[in-house]
Amino acid sequence: MTTKQSLFVIINPVSGNGKGKTVWQQIKSKLNQNYTIQFAYSNYAKHEIEITKTAIKNGFRHFIIIGGDGTLNNFINGVFSQNNIASSEITFGVLPVGTGNDWVKTHGIPKNINKALQIILNGHTNTQDVGCVNYLNNQIPNTYFINLAGVGYDGLVVSLVKDKRSYGKFTYVLGAIKGLSNVKLFDVSVVVNNELIKYSKCFIIQIGIGKYTGSSMQLTKQPNPKDGLFDITIATHLTKWDVIRNLPKLFNGQIVNHKKVITFKTSNLQFDFEDPKPLIQADGEQLATSNIELSVLQNAIRFYC
């Protein structure tokens, strides 16, 4: 008799305007045919972090995430903030029901739930990098991300839409439009490859592992989730009219060729912001406002694909 593999399912019941709970009801009988299942609903902000840590402590190594990019981000932070096992022992799959679902697009995981579930059941896996955010001169624990982090305009848009995701895929577009009226340019000193570079009047900084952000925007040049490098985009002196005129280029990736945009790759960099410090986000989740250092954990986690 073959012993079924143990699997832990984390469900965000409010993700996708309640779609998360519906999807779980639809698929749990099929999962029970193939796995020994335990599951938990996330009941409050960042609850997935504690759920993940507890499940790992109880011996689970395989997970399914039913939710969006934020649910996945909290799972990742649960994995990397625990000390019981190495992250390389964890494998996860995603059934995307969130607002943006940007991470799955990079890996070609379909939004169709039955097709995404079949990918998990097939068992094929791959690994990818994870980003680590260290808050400088601050006692806040490190934060981790799996897709993309952003500073400035990007962080502002996330703050504007965090409680308004009922508009579906248009949520970030509406937030981006509103953000143009409120964005404040910022100055920053960047340490990269032991060199200090100062940038003034920055509009946005992107730190990419994956390819898409803000519901399919492409704001980095050549991100590769496995190369151990961040794909960096820094836009300076951009006006709201520059953004409006180049709106299609935000979605087709051509914005990186704009004369006011700088791109490069690195595995580690540090940001020292002038006051007032800009807003920061990672995987669509608001981070603390602080000077930060970012580093890559190469191929640090495994996923079904």
VONUSE-267301 format. One record per residue (C-alpha): residue number from 0; z, x, y; residue in three letters. Coordinates in steps of 0.05 Angstrom, whole numbers, m for minus. Example, Ala and Ser with C-alpha at 12.3 -4.5 7.8 and 13.67 -1.06 7.14 Angstrom:
BEGIN
@k=0 w=156 u=246 v=m90 r=ALA;
@k=1 w=143 u=273 v=m21 r=SER;
//
This chain:
BEGIN
@k=0 w=0 u=0 v=0 r=MET;
@k=1 w=m21 u=29 v=67 r=THR;
@k=2 w=32 u=30 v=121 r=THR;
@k=3 w=9 u=0 v=187 r=LYS;
@k=4 w=11 u=44 v=248 r=GLN;
@k=5 w=63 u=26 v=300 r=SER;
@k=6 w=37 u=3 v=367 r=LEU;
@k=7 w=72 u=m16 v=432 r=PHE;
@k=8 w=38 u=m64 v=480 r=VAL;
@k=9 w=57 u=m67 v=553 r=ILE;
@k=10 w=34 u=m130 v=589 r=ILE;
@k=11 w=33 u=m142 v=664 r=ASN;
@k=12 w=36 u=m219 v=663 r=PRO;
@k=13 w=15 u=m227 v=735 r=VAL;
@k=14 w=m43 u=m177 v=733 r=SER;
@k=15 w=m110 u=m209 v=749 r=GLY;
@k=16 w=m76 u=m272 v=776 r=ASN;
@k=17 w=m40 u=m284 v=710 r=GLY;
@k=18 w=m97 u=m261 v=664 r=LYS;
@k=19 w=m52 u=m208 v=632 r=GLY;
@k=20 w=m9 u=m260 v=596 r=LYS;
@k=21 w=m69 u=m301 v=575 r=THR;
@k=22 w=m104 u=m240 v=545 r=VAL;
@k=23 w=m42 u=m221 v=505 r=TRP;
@k=24 w=m38 u=m290 v=475 r=GLN;
@k=25 w=m112 u=m285 v=455 r=GLN;
@k=26 w=m109 u=m217 v=421 r=ILE;
@k=27 w=m39 u=m209 v=390 r=LYS;
@k=28 w=m58 u=m241 v=323 r=SER;
@k=29 w=m116 u=m192 v=315 r=LYS;
@k=30 w=m71 u=m133 v=332 r=LEU;
@k=31 w=m19 u=m157 v=282 r=ASN;
@k=32 w=m72 u=m151 v=227 r=GLN;
@k=33 w=m80 u=m77 v=241 r=ASN;
@k=34 w=m14 u=m53 v=270 r=TYR;
@k=35 w=61 u=m62 v=269 r=THR;
@k=36 w=71 u=m89 v=339 r=ILE;
@k=37 w=125 u=m89 v=391 r=GLN;
@k=38 w=112 u=m112 v=462 r=PHE;
@k=39 w=144 u=m121 v=530 r=ALA;
@k=40 w=126 u=m156 v=594 r=TYR;
@k=41 w=136 u=m120 v=660 r=SER;
@k=42 w=181 u=m164 v=702 r=ASN;
@k=43 w=187 u=m126 v=767 r=TYR;
@k=44 w=155 u=m68 v=806 r=ALA;
@k=45 w=150 u=m4 v=765 r=LYS;
@k=46 w=184 u=m37 v=705 r=HIS;
@k=47 w=130 u=m6 v=661 r=GLU;
@k=48 w=160 u=63 v=674 r=ILE;
@k=49 w=226 u=44 v=641 r=GLU;
@k=50 w=191 u=4 v=586 r=ILE;
@k=51 w=149 u=65 v=569 r=THR;
@k=52 w=207 u=114 v=568 r=LYS;
@k=53 w=248 u=68 v=523 r=THR;
@k=54 w=190 u=57 v=475 r=ALA;
@k=55 w=178 u=132 v=469 r=ILE;
@k=56 w=252 u=144 v=456 r=LYS;
@k=57 w=248 u=91 v=401 r=ASN;
@k=58 w=192 u=129 v=367 r=GLY;
@k=59 w=128 u=96 v=392 r=PHE;
@k=60 w=68 u=142 v=404 r=ARG;
@k=61 w=10 u=92 v=410 r=HIS;
@k=62 w=5 u=43 v=467 r=PHE;
@k=63 w=m39 u=m12 v=495 r=ILE;
@k=64 w=m36 u=m28 v=569 r=ILE;
@k=65 w=m56 u=m98 v=590 r=ILE;
@k=66 w=m62 u=m95 v=665 r=GLY;
@k=67 w=m97 u=m59 v=722 r=GLY;
@k=68 w=m96 u=10 v=752 r=ASP;
@k=69 w=m25 u=1 v=778 r=GLY;
@k=70 w=2 u=m18 v=710 r=THR;
@k=71 w=m33 u=43 v=680 r=LEU;
@k=72 w=m4 u=88 v=734 r=ASN;
@k=73 w=66 u=64 v=719 r=ASN;
@k=74 w=55 u=77 v=645 r=PHE;
@k=75 w=31 u=147 v=660 r=ILE;
@k=76 w=93 u=160 v=703 r=ASN;
@k=77 w=136 u=135 v=646 r=GLY;
@k=78 w=103 u=185 v=598 r=VAL;
@k=79 w=110 u=244 v=645 r=PHE;
@k=80 w=180 u=230 v=670 r=SER;
@k=81 w=211 u=230 v=599 r=GLN;
@k=82 w=233 u=292 v=561 r=ASN;
@k=83 w=234 u=268 v=489 r=ASN;
@k=84 w=164 u=290 v=469 r=ILE;
@k=85 w=103 u=325 v=497 r=ALA;
@k=86 w=52 u=280 v=532 r=SER;
@k=87 w=m1 u=305 v=483 r=SER;
@k=88 w=32 u=264 v=428 r=GLU;
@k=89 w=17 u=199 v=464 r=ILE;
@k=90 w=m47 u=158 v=457 r=THR;
@k=91 w=m62 u=97 v=498 r=PHE;
@k=92 w=m115 u=44 v=507 r=GLY;
@k=93 w=m128 u=m3 v=565 r=VAL;
@k=94 w=m148 u=m76 v=566 r=LEU;
@k=95 w=m169 u=m82 v=640 r=PRO;
@k=96 w=m147 u=m146 v=675 r=VAL;
@k=97 w=m128 u=m119 v=744 r=GLY;
@k=98 w=m158 u=m121 v=813 r=THR;
@k=99 w=m195 u=m55 v=816 r=GLY;
@k=100 w=m199 u=m30 v=744 r=ASN;
@k=101 w=m227 u=36 v=771 r=ASP;
@k=102 w=m201 u=82 v=716 r=TRP;
@k=103 w=m238 u=47 v=660 r=VAL;
@k=104 w=m305 u=52 v=698 r=LYS;
@k=105 w=m302 u=128 v=696 r=THR;
@k=106 w=m298 u=127 v=620 r=HIS;
@k=107 w=m346 u=69 v=608 r=GLY;
@k=108 w=m293 u=24 v=579 r=ILE;
@k=109 w=m319 u=m48 v=586 r=PRO;
@k=110 w=m283 u=m101 v=625 r=LYS;
@k=111 w=m299 u=m150 v=570 r=ASN;
@k=112 w=m232 u=m155 v=533 r=ILE;
@k=113 w=m260 u=m163 v=463 r=ASN;
@k=114 w=m305 u=m102 v=472 r=LYS;
@k=115 w=m248 u=m62 v=502 r=ALA;
@k=116 w=m203 u=m82 v=444 r=LEU;
@k=117 w=m256 u=m61 v=393 r=GLN;
@k=118 w=m257 u=9 v=425 r=ILE;
@k=119 w=m182 u=15 v=411 r=ILE;
@k=120 w=m190 u=m11 v=340 r=LEU;
@k=121 w=m246 u=39 v=327 r=ASN;
@k=122 w=m196 u=94 v=339 r=GLY;
@k=123 w=m240 u=145 v=376 r=HIS;
@k=124 w=m201 u=185 v=428 r=THR;
@k=125 w=m210 u=235 v=483 r=ASN;
@k=126 w=m165 u=272 v=531 r=THR;
@k=127 w=m164 u=278 v=607 r=GLN;
@k=128 w=m127 u=312 v=664 r=ASP;
@k=129 w=m67 u=284 v=700 r=VAL;
@k=130 w=m48 u=298 v=772 r=GLY;
@k=131 w=23 u=316 v=792 r=CYS;
@k=132 w=50 u=304 v=863 r=VAL;
@k=133 w=110 u=346 v=884 r=ASN;
@k=134 w=145 u=322 v=947 r=TYR;
@k=135 w=162 u=383 v=989 r=LEU;
@k=136 w=230 u=388 v=1024 r=ASN;
@k=137 w=248 u=322 v=992 r=ASN;
@k=138 w=292 u=302 v=933 r=GLN;
@k=139 w=242 u=250 v=907 r=ILE;
@k=140 w=221 u=261 v=834 r=PRO;
@k=141 w=149 u=282 v=820 r=ASN;
@k=142 w=97 u=227 v=816 r=THR;
@k=143 w=37 u=229 v=769 r=TYR;
@k=144 w=m33 u=198 v=773 r=PHE;
@k=145 w=m92 u=192 v=727 r=ILE;
@k=146 w=m149 u=171 v=772 r=ASN;
@k=147 w=m147 u=188 v=846 r=LEU;
@k=148 w=m99 u=200 v=903 r=ALA;
@k=149 w=m114 u=189 v=977 r=GLY;
@k=150 w=m85 u=204 v=1045 r=VAL;
@k=151 w=m95 u=171 v=1112 r=GLY;
@k=152 w=m143 u=112 v=1115 r=TYR;
@k=153 w=m140 u=106 v=1039 r=ASP;
@k=154 w=m64 u=101 v=1040 r=GLY;
@k=155 w=m67 u=51 v=1097 r=LEU;
@k=156 w=m114 u=5 v=1058 r=VAL;
@k=157 w=m68 u=6 v=998 r=VAL;
@k=158 w=m9 u=m13 v=1042 r=SER;
@k=159 w=m49 u=m71 v=1071 r=LEU;
@k=160 w=m70 u=m101 v=1003 r=VAL;
@k=161 w=m8 u=m88 v=960 r=LYS;
@k=162 w=15 u=m161 v=965 r=ASP;
@k=163 w=m54 u=m193 v=973 r=LYS;
@k=164 w=m91 u=m179 v=908 r=ARG;
@k=165 w=m108 u=m252 v=894 r=SER;
@k=166 w=m177 u=m241 v=925 r=TYR;
@k=167 w=m200 u=m203 v=863 r=GLY;
@k=168 w=m253 u=m149 v=873 r=LYS;
@k=169 w=m259 u=m167 v=947 r=PHE;
@k=170 w=m186 u=m148 v=960 r=THR;
@k=171 w=m200 u=m75 v=976 r=TYR;
@k=172 w=m262 u=m92 v=1017 r=VAL;
@k=173 w=m221 u=m139 v=1061 r=LEU;
@k=174 w=m166 u=m86 v=1066 r=GLY;
@k=175 w=m217 u=m33 v=1084 r=ALA;
@k=176 w=m245 u=m76 v=1140 r=ILE;
@k=177 w=m176 u=m91 v=1168 r=LYS;
@k=178 w=m155 u=m18 v=1161 r=GLY;
@k=179 w=m211 u=4 v=1209 r=LEU;
@k=180 w=m173 u=m29 v=1266 r=SER;
@k=181 w=m107 u=4 v=1249 r=ASN;
@k=182 w=m124 u=73 v=1222 r=VAL;
@k=183 w=m94 u=134 v=1258 r=LYS;
@k=184 w=m125 u=203 v=1252 r=LEU;
@k=185 w=m79 u=259 v=1230 r=PHE;
@k=186 w=m73 u=334 v=1230 r=ASP;
@k=187 w=m57 u=375 v=1168 r=VAL;
@k=188 w=m50 u=446 v=1144 r=SER;
@k=189 w=m79 u=455 v=1074 r=VAL;
@k=190 w=m60 u=513 v=1029 r=VAL;
@k=191 w=m114 u=524 v=976 r=VAL;
@k=192 w=m127 u=587 v=935 r=ASN;
@k=193 w=m73 u=622 v=977 r=ASN;
@k=194 w=m112 u=608 v=1041 r=GLU;
@k=195 w=m85 u=566 v=1098 r=LEU;
@k=196 w=m136 u=520 v=1131 r=ILE;
@k=197 w=m121 u=472 v=1188 r=LYS;
@k=198 w=m158 u=406 v=1195 r=TYR;
@k=199 w=m151 u=363 v=1257 r=SER;
@k=200 w=m165 u=289 v=1267 r=LYS;
@k=201 w=m171 u=274 v=1193 r=CYS;
@k=202 w=m193 u=204 v=1175 r=PHE;
@k=203 w=m184 u=208 v=1099 r=ILE;
@k=204 w=m169 u=258 v=1044 r=ILE;
@k=205 w=m187 u=243 v=971 r=GLN;
@k=206 w=m160 u=280 v=911 r=ILE;
@k=207 w=m202 u=258 v=852 r=GLY;
@k=208 w=m196 u=263 v=777 r=ILE;
@k=209 w=m236 u=200 v=762 r=GLY;
@k=210 w=m299 u=176 v=796 r=LYS;
@k=211 w=m282 u=108 v=827 r=TYR;
@k=212 w=m230 u=81 v=876 r=THR;
@k=213 w=m219 u=17 v=915 r=GLY;
@k=214 w=m260 u=m27 v=867 r=SER;
@k=215 w=m319 u=19 v=854 r=SER;
@k=216 w=m322 u=62 v=917 r=MET;
@k=217 w=m345 u=134 v=903 r=GLN;
@k=218 w=m313 u=181 v=953 r=LEU;
@k=219 w=m313 u=247 v=915 r=THR;
@k=220 w=m372 u=292 v=898 r=LYS;
@k=221 w=m370 u=314 v=825 r=GLN;
@k=222 w=m304 u=293 v=793 r=PRO;
@k=223 w=m295 u=313 v=720 r=ASN;
@k=224 w=m233 u=285 v=686 r=PRO;
@k=225 w=m229 u=344 v=638 r=LYS;
@k=226 w=m245 u=406 v=679 r=ASP;
@k=227 w=m174 u=421 v=703 r=GLY;
@k=228 w=m196 u=414 v=776 r=LEU;
@k=229 w=m186 u=363 v=831 r=PHE;
@k=230 w=m249 u=341 v=868 r=ASP;
@k=231 w=m228 u=342 v=941 r=ILE;
@k=232 w=m260 u=304 v=999 r=THR;
@k=233 w=m236 u=313 v=1071 r=ILE;
@k=234 w=m268 u=272 v=1126 r=ALA;
@k=235 w=m252 u=292 v=1198 r=THR;
@k=236 w=m268 u=261 v=1265 r=HIS;
@k=237 w=m297 u=198 v=1233 r=LEU;
@k=238 w=m298 u=136 v=1276 r=THR;
@k=239 w=m297 u=65 v=1251 r=LYS;
@k=240 w=m370 u=60 v=1272 r=TRP;
@k=241 w=m386 u=120 v=1228 r=ASP;
@k=242 w=m355 u=82 v=1170 r=VAL;
@k=243 w=m390 u=16 v=1185 r=ILE;
@k=244 w=m458 u=50 v=1192 r=ARG;
@k=245 w=m448 u=86 v=1126 r=ASN;
@k=246 w=m416 u=29 v=1086 r=LEU;
@k=247 w=m467 u=30 v=1029 r=PRO;
@k=248 w=m455 u=105 v=1021 r=LYS;
@k=249 w=m382 u=91 v=1004 r=LEU;
@k=250 w=m405 u=56 v=941 r=PHE;
@k=251 w=m464 u=100 v=920 r=ASN;
@k=252 w=m428 u=166 v=930 r=GLY;
@k=253 w=m473 u=192 v=986 r=GLN;
@k=254 w=m417 u=192 v=1037 r=ILE;
@k=255 w=m398 u=261 v=1013 r=VAL;
@k=256 w=m462 u=287 v=1045 r=ASN;
@k=257 w=m442 u=264 v=1115 r=HIS;
@k=258 w=m438 u=320 v=1165 r=LYS;
@k=259 w=m364 u=304 v=1180 r=LYS;
@k=260 w=m344 u=308 v=1106 r=VAL;
@k=261 w=m320 u=371 v=1070 r=ILE;
@k=262 w=m316 u=376 v=994 r=THR;
@k=263 w=m289 u=428 v=946 r=PHE;
@k=264 w=m254 u=436 v=879 r=LYS;
@k=265 w=m186 u=465 v=864 r=THR;
@k=266 w=m130 u=460 v=813 r=SER;
@k=267 w=m73 u=465 v=864 r=ASN;
@k=268 w=m65 u=450 v=938 r=LEU;
@k=269 w=m11 u=437 v=989 r=GLN;
@k=270 w=m11 u=390 v=1049 r=PHE;
@k=271 w=34 u=401 v=1109 r=ASP;
@k=272 w=24 u=342 v=1156 r=PHE;
@k=273 w=38 u=339 v=1230 r=GLU;
@k=274 w=80 u=280 v=1253 r=ASP;
@k=275 w=69 u=223 v=1249 r=PRO;
@k=276 w=54 u=234 v=1176 r=LYS;
@k=277 w=m2 u=193 v=1144 r=PRO;
@k=278 w=6 u=143 v=1087 r=LEU;
@k=279 w=m8 u=167 v=1016 r=ILE;
@k=280 w=m29 u=130 v=953 r=GLN;
@k=281 w=m42 u=148 v=881 r=ALA;
@k=282 w=m80 u=102 v=833 r=ASP;
@k=283 w=m72 u=46 v=885 r=GLY;
@k=284 w=3 u=54 v=887 r=GLU;
@k=285 w=39 u=72 v=952 r=GLN;
@k=286 w=75 u=139 v=952 r=LEU;
@k=287 w=130 u=166 v=996 r=ALA;
@k=288 w=108 u=195 v=1063 r=THR;
@k=289 w=120 u=269 v=1057 r=SER;
@k=290 w=89 u=338 v=1055 r=ASN;
@k=291 w=63 u=347 v=984 r=ILE;
@k=292 w=37 u=396 v=933 r=GLU;
@k=293 w=m12 u=373 v=881 r=LEU;
@k=294 w=m28 u=406 v=814 r=SER;
@k=295 w=m70 u=390 v=753 r=VAL;
@k=296 w=m43 u=382 v=683 r=LEU;
@k=297 w=m106 u=395 v=644 r=GLN;
@k=298 w=m124 u=349 v=586 r=ASN;
@k=299 w=m51 u=327 v=585 r=ALA;
@k=300 w=m59 u=258 v=554 r=ILE;
@k=301 w=m102 u=223 v=501 r=ARG;
@k=302 w=m135 u=155 v=506 r=PHE;
@k=303 w=m179 u=109 v=465 r=TYR;
@k=304 w=m251 u=109 v=488 r=CYS;
//
